[in-house]
Amino acid sequence: MSPLGLPERRRIVGTSLKCYFSLAQTAEYTRAIASLSPTASALNIDLFFIPDFISISPCATALAHSSVQLGAQDCFWEDRGAYTGEVSPANLAEAGVKIVEVGHAERRQIFRETDKDVALKAAAIVKNGMVPLVCIGEKTHASGPVSAAVGAAITECKPQIKAVMDAVPDDAEVILAYEPVWAIGATQPANADHVVAVVQGLRGLVEGRRGLTRILYGGSAGPGTFIQLKSAVDGLFLGRFAHDINNLERVIQEMGEP
Ligand SMILES: O=C(CO)COP(=O)(O)O
């Protein structure tokens, strides 16, 4: 808790492997990420790791003696029932998952997930004692003056955030990952001025919540990104550029700097 009685916002960094790695590659990567956990802990940084569903149980075992928080890339909103092919949030919690990602741009785009779906999932995640990592972001980068693009991005993110915040208790911990859709899978992250201004605007939307609300940036992030964004964001959500574990180590070191 901060001196004002608000939950402390520790910096946080993590990566999702999406669907990129084989099981064997994931197992090797898990060992590497576990070896970074003492550094992250010493620097007071939360480190999370989100493998594919099939790897969750072996990863839970491999990470049991580390401080790495295990994540899942999605889940269903019901715990039990006739929902063929879905993944129960209760089972994720039972497997040792602490953070569940919802609403990633790829799920919204390819699998047609709506804000309502994302909100139902976030509520189920909280109910099962885990933290929702909610991905939000605008689809296109509006042309014209910087302030217009910032305003358009905040306007597009607002209902994405509201749907979730209306569905979870006010004191629930939530992580928001601001990931402009146009910056995912790109060669470089979104322009720092844009991200800083948007995240400042998003913070205004969650001001006054009792639950810890951290905001990360994601979208082609890597070494050098946090330094440019640190006045606004609580950390980074990495994709491809964390596949080289040395990059993740560099990011952790950069985040440990004051
Ligand atoms: O979508 C992302 C993280 O969720 C970011 O992926 P990339 O860093 O590969 O663009």
The ligand as a Gaussian input file, in Angstrom:
#p B3LYP/6-31G(d) Opt

LIG

0 1
 O        0.492000      -8.654000     -29.042000
 C        1.491000      -8.461000     -28.374000
 C        1.576000      -8.855000     -26.968000
 O        0.337000      -9.275000     -26.542000
 C        2.677000      -7.850000     -28.974000
 O        3.184000      -8.683000     -29.938000
 P        4.456000      -8.188000     -30.796000
 O        5.393000      -7.565000     -29.789000
 O        4.985000      -9.440000     -31.395000
 O        3.968000      -7.171000     -31.753000

